[in-house]
Amino acid sequence: MPKATREAFGEALVELADKFPQLVVLDSDLSKSTMTVGFAKKHPNRHFEFGIAEQNMIGAAAGMALFGKVPVCTSFACFLIGRLETIRVAVTLNRANVKLVGTHAGLGIGDDGASQMGLEDVAAMRSLPGMTVLQPGDALEARQAVEWMLQHQGPVYLRLTRQKLDDVHKPDYKFEVGKLDVVWEPEPKAKHFQATILASGGTVGGAVAAAKQLQPKGFAVRVANAGTLAPFDVDSVEDFAKDSERLVTVEDHNIVGGLGSAVCEAAASFGAGKPVVCLGVRETGESGLSAELYERHGLSAPHIMEACIRNLV
């Protein structure tokens, strides 16, 4: 059933609260939107409201972490990334065990408009040494990513959607940090692919739809989900390049510094010799429905299909 990954996050916090007694949740006046309101009601002594003061929230979280708590800081992705200097100094330099959760990421926030869109957050977070960057592709992966995040010792950035996402993983899926996982490929498995699509977050469902529509047209296309953006799975990218004519990346993020950049960096490191087609946001965002904005910015299934077969003989 379609569900926003922020919803799965909020449910997971409630479910996991007893398992992680050091877990505390910090909010900045958006608990009803970040979906931490359920945790706040059930565990009021472990929930801290900072108002519209994200910088103070992040600094306090770093202090709590250094005294043994496992603080989860939440806000919209754009508001967290706006406090990058505090994250860099208070969290990264101290290797503080702080979990930063940015919701309403990318164009998918929809009609709230450009000022609320986190479109540069992955690039910034990937650049911070020691920061693990996660972006689940559906609710199942989001729930498991939250549990991994709470177990992990070290800073983590978790990027979540406002919009509901279709399920792309089977019920027996097991999240493994730092690994790309294939969520769709033709049956029987092809020996040669016209393209391997690497997608993350809100774009994975569209990538799967594109691959399915290309199969009856005679194109074998595989889809891999990038649930972890840092550290990045270079080995799998190398494997995909060996049997694919091209790699196509699609992400609801600025074209610079995100998934596409990670794949290009990986391909360059082993000399892939294969083209990499990067689909991402090249302009500022604007107000509109999520689907309308994905179409406007070239992230919809028809655009992904075109990128897979463009100029193929």
N, C-alpha and C positions, 0 to 999 in steps of 0.2 A: 504494500500500500504506500503511495507517495507520502513522504514526510520530509519536512525541512530538517537539515542536519542540526540546526540550533535546538529543535524540539527534542531530538534524540540526546543531545548534550544535556539539556535540563533534566530529562528523565534519568539519565545515567548518574548524574550527581546525587539525586535522591536515592537511587538504588545502591550506590556505592558508599554512601556516607558512613555506614557502620563498619564497612570493611577498611576504611581509611580514616581512623579517628583524628588524625592530624590535619585532615582536609578542612580548609576554611574558604569561604567565597567572598570576594570583594566586588562591589558593583559601583557604577557611577551614574545613578539615576535612570538606568535602563533595564531593570531586572525583569519587567514584564515583556520586554522585547528580546533580551538575551536568554530568556526562559529559565532564569535562576530563581524565579519567584517561588517555585515549589520547594526548593531547598531552603529558602529564607523562612518560609512558613513552618517547615518541619524542624529546622535547626536554627532558631533565631539567635542563639548564642554563638553560632559559628558563621554568621553572615554579617558583613560590615558594609554599610552604605556610605559612600564618600560624596554623594552629590556630583555635580558636574565639575569634577576635579581629578581628572585621570592621572595627572602627574603625581599628585599626593597619593593616590591609590597605589600606583606602581611602586613608589618609594616605600610606602608602608609594607607592601607585599614583600619587597626585598628584605626588609627588617624582620618580618615574621618568618621568612624562609631561613634566615640565618640563625633563628632561635628554634628551628625544628618543625615549624608548621609547613603545610603544603598548600600555599595560597593559590587560588584560581582567580585571576583578574579578568573581568569581562567588560566589554563595551563593543560598540560598532568597530569594525576593522579600521575605518578611517580615523577614528578618534584615538585608538591605541597607537597607530603609526605616527600620529601627530605629536606623540611624546617620545620620539625615537631617542633623543638625547638621554632622557631619564632611563629608558630601557637599556641603552648602551652602557651607561655608567653604573646605575644601581643594580641591574640584573646581570648583564653580560660580564662586566669586569669582575664581579664578585662570584660568577658562576652560581648565582643564587637559584635555588630550586623553585622558581616562579613559573606558573603556567599562565600564559597570556592567551585569552580566547577572544578572537575578533569575529563577531557575527555580522550579518548583512553585507557580506563581502561582494564586491564587484557590481557589474551592471544588474545582477539579479535582485538587488534591492528595489529596483523598479521605480515607481513614481515618486519616491522621496527625492530623487534628483541627484545631480552631480556632486553637490557639496557633501552628500552623505555616503558617497561611493568610495570604498577602499579599493583602489586600482593599482597602488604601488607598494602595498604592504608585503607581498611575498618577496619582491626584489630587496626591500630593506632588511627583512628578517633573514633572508638567505645570506646576506652579507655579514651578519654578526657571528663571530666564531663561537662554536659550541651550542648554537641555537638549533634545535630540531624543529622543522616546519612540516606540519601535517595538514592535509586537506582531503577529508573523506569524500567519497563519491556517492554514498547513500547513507541512510539511517543506520543500517547494520554496522557499516564500517565506522561510523561516527561513535557509536556506543563503545565499540572495542577500542577505538583510538583514545577515548576518554580514560578507559581503565589502564591502557598502557601508559598514558601520560601521567597518571597519578602514581604509578609504580616506578616510573623512571626518575632517577636522581639527576636533575639538571633542567635548565630552562627549555621551555617548549612553547611554540606558537601554534595554535589550532585555529584554522580558518573555516568558518561555517557560513551556510547560506540562509537567507531569509526565505527564499522560495522553496516549495516542496520539490523533492527529487524522486524520480522513479527508482525502484530497487534495481541495482545492476549486479549484485552479488547473490549467489545461492545461499540458502540458510546455513550450510556447513562451512561458510567462509571463515577463515582465521586471519585476522590482520597481523601482518608482519612488518614492523617498521623498516624503512629503507629498501623495500622491495616493490617493484612494479608487478602487478598481477593482471593476467589476461582475463578480461571479462566477456569477450566474445570473439569467436573465430568460426569460419565455415566448417560444416560437417559434410563429408570427412575432412580432416585437417589438410589444408593445402601444403604442397612442398614449396610453393613460391607465392609470394603475396605482392600484389600491385602496390599495396601500402600497409604500413602499420601505423595506426592512429594512437597517439599518446594523449590522454585527456585527464583532467583533474577537476574535482568539485562539481560545479553546476553544469559542466559541459560533457560529462561522461555519457549521460543518457542520450544526448544528441549524436554523439559519436557512434554509439551502438546502433541507433536508428539509421544513420547514414550507411554503416557497414552492411546492415541487413538489406537495405534497399539496393545496394550495389551488387549483392550476390546474384540475383536473377538476371542482372545485366552482364554477367560473365566476369565480374571483378572479385578477386579474393582479397578481402581486407580484414585485418585483425585489429582488435581494440585492446589497449592496455590502460589500466587505471593507475594514475600516479597518486597514491594516497600519502606518500612521503615526498616532499620536495627538497628536503635537506635533512640528513645526507641523501645523496641521489644515487640511484641504482645504475651505475655505469655499465656493469656487466650485462644486464638485460638489454640495454640499448644496443650494445655490441652484438648480442645474439639476434635482435630484431633486424639490425642492418644487414646481417648476412643473408637473409632470405626474403628481403623486401626491396622493391625498386625505389621506394622513398619512405621517409618518415614524415608524418604529419602531426603537428602538435596543435592542440586547441585548448584555450584557457580564458576564463573570465577575469582577466588581469591585463595590465599594460603589457605590450608586446616585449618590453625590455625588462630583463631581470627575473622573469618567472620560469614557467615550465619550458617554454621554447628555448630560452637561453640555457637552461640546464641541459637540455638534450643536445643543443649545438656544442656546448662545452664538452659533453661526454663524447660526441661523435668526433670532435677535433682531437680528443686525447688518444683515440685509437686509430685515427685516419680512416673513417668510415668510407669515404669516397661515394657517398650516396647523398642525394639532395634532401634537405630538411625544409619542409614548408611549415611556417609558423603562423597560426591564426590566433590573434589576440586583439586587444583594444589599442587602437592607434591614435585616438582622439580623446578629448574629455567626454564624460558621459552626459546624459540628459534624462529628463523625466519621461517615463513610458512604462508599459507593461514589460515584464521580464522577457517574454517571447518576442515582443516587438523590438526590444533593444538587441537581443541576440541576432535577430535578422538584420537589423540596421548596421551592426558592427561585424557582420560576417561570421558569426559563431553558430548559426542554425545548421540543422542537418543538410539542407541543400547546399550550403556553402562548403560544408565539410566534404560532401560527396564530390563537389567540383574540384576541391583541392587534391583529393585522392587520385583523380583520373586526368587532371590537367596535363596536356602535352604527352600523354602516354601513347605509344604507337599501337 
